[in-house]
Amino acid sequence: MITCVLVANRGEIACRVFRTCRELGIRTVAVHSDADENALHTRVADTAVRLPGAAPADTYLRGDLIVKAAVASGADAVHPGYGFLSENAGFARAVLDAGLVWIGPPPDAIEAMASKTRAKRLMGLKPLTDVTETDLPVLVKAAAGGGGRGMRVVRHLADLDAELAAARAEAASAFGDDEVFVEPYVDNGRHVEVQILADTHGTVWPLGTRDCSLQRRHQKVVEEAPAPGLSEELQEELSALAVRAARAVDYAGAGTVEFLVADGRAHFLEMNTRLQVEHPVTEAVFGLDLVAEQIRIAEGHPLDTTPPRARGHAVEARLYAEDPSRDWSPQTGRLHRLSVPEGIRLDTGYSDGDDIGVHYDPMIAKAVAHAPTRTEAVRKLASALERAVIHGPVTNRDLLVRSLRHPEFTAARMDTGFYDRHLPHLTEPSPDPHAPLAAALADAHGRSRFGGWRNVPSPPQTKRYAMAGEEHEVHYRHTRTGLEADGVRVVHADAHLVVLEVDGVRRRFEVAHYGDQVHVNSTALTILPRFPDPTTQHAPGSLLAPMPGTVVRVAEGLTAGTPVKAGAPILWLEAMKMQHKITAPATGTLSELCVVPGQQVEPGALLAVVTAAL
């Protein structure tokens, strides 16, 4: 019987496993990097062990340190979570060799399936080797791991070598394995997967399908179960292929077999020998706790001969600290407040006041809604996200709400090209025009009116805010009866709540201040000084860091004075385990190169200057 589990992971993943362990009466052990010393997963665990350093290669990818932590802390079992070492057969063997219980599939099964190249051979497929123009487009893909890291779509043969190099670097950083391969890329297919659960007594459960087609950078954003619109024959084929894959490697535990569905046909992609990020939608539909099932299987208990019956529909949305309108650039900073309405499952690795740093994935939380029908579940989740309180860095919340309400998604006609087609429309700014006024009135609450009665009305007060990338100036005045704003009746104003009447309609605005940041309902604003700072101006053609990160490389042969073409890569930044390409804004000359590989930069730092050709 397992009594104490160490989770070899961090953040939301570790918190999710700890929750089940607490319900089962099992003690918990967290491991943490220096960057995660005060992270939520270290605070909720019964015991925490430090892994010195911050980079994944020095901490969460050090299987030797994690095994030592498990032994030192008195854990008798290790759960790998998902990501990092969860599909590393060597780590699984090290856990078993230390006399610990491994809450995962057998190492031989991981070895056979965790490498996507070996998995394809096992399923009678093989990667591309000598790529020609006729093979395009192709997908460069990391052989280990997942989560969209180490993946690149190549549409021009001249780009292949550079994308191979970028994918290798990203895969090595995220998974400790730089092996990549090339496979055909199918535009606008659907990403469908089958959850499996297998015990050590020969029983394999196919737990329905999931659709994960809404993706950015090959990383899933919205997932649902069951996958809508599949024929009964195709569902049976997908389940049979998933069971076949599991039986081929004597699988045990939770796993996922992924497919690309196009033109009514299923194309095998890979088998993930771990729990998936999106597993909560399957849990909701089947009424299961998959982590609890993993633990029971690791203890040797058999599954029932048949799985439970599926009920209803579930949808999950991943909330990221990122700006979709700026090439999905990750965001950092203090998460002041996070809450969703009741009836929504929220899996997160953060609590109010935690900092979102640069070292790891930018996912803040997963929100999950379950209802009798797909329509009800989608509506429920969209409404909950719209009403959620999220105060802190820029997030993809608005994108999620619009995605869930997009006609293509509501009609279940989405595919993996959804964001390629619709991103500009989905990220159009639509800030509340009355948010700046509400912020100003809340700020003005309780301010002095300079005392005494005046026959001359007081002059209007002015406040400036940045909202959705634009400046907004609002005016209001103090009167004998309270605050007044042109065209709007101020019904109530205090530091946290403003009620305005516009054209006979009353609206409530909840206001929260955090330094120079103001959140009015779901709109974020920045207080601007009365007079702009002239030192913040940059020359035309300046390339500024869109996020904090590390300069990993500069384009070969580039120095100050080198001619460049518009769109040509200048350098690559690594932030939150992803590499981001910085390109020339115009054709001209690289007049300044201000950074070198290995240099850490903050948001807004000057990276380079391109002087446009006349």
Disulfide bonds with the S-S distance in Angstrom:
none
